[in-house]
Amino acid sequence: MIEMIWAFVVKAQTRGQFELAYGPGGAWSNLFTRCPGFRGITVLRDQKNLCRYLTIELWETEDQRENVLVENEAEYAHLEALLAEWIESKTEVGVFGVRAEATVRPRGRAKRHSRRTTR
C-alpha cells in the first residue's frame, strides 16, 4: 500500500466546497472509487490555519494510480480545472509507504474482566 499526500491552501470562502468535493462521496473520491487499487481518501484540516489541508489517497500501488490517471485523463483534467478555482496552492508532499504502525492505549484505565455466571 502507498499513501499519496498533497498539501492545499484553499480560499476561505470555498473551504466547505473543497471539503465536500474531496471528502467521502465527493467528486474527487468518486472519480477514483470505481478504479482498481484505490482504497480511499482522508482529508485533514489544520486546526490553526483553517484554509490549510492535507489529503491522503490510499492506493495498493503507485503504478495503479498512474494507470488510472492515464485511463481517465480527460475526466481528471476537467475535475482539476474546476477545483483549481477554489485552491490558492497545491503541493505534492510525496508518496509514502507504511513501515511501522503503533497503537497507543490510554494510561490509567483498569482492565475489564469478563465475569461469567453459570445457570
PyMOL commands that set and color helices and strands:
alter all, ss='L'
color gray80, all
select helices_A, chain A and resi 12-22+27-33+62-71+73-84
alter helices_A, ss='H'
color red, helices_A
select strands_A, chain A and resi 2-10+38-45+52-59+87-96
alter strands_A, ss='S'
color yellow, strands_A
deselect
rebuild
show_as cartoon
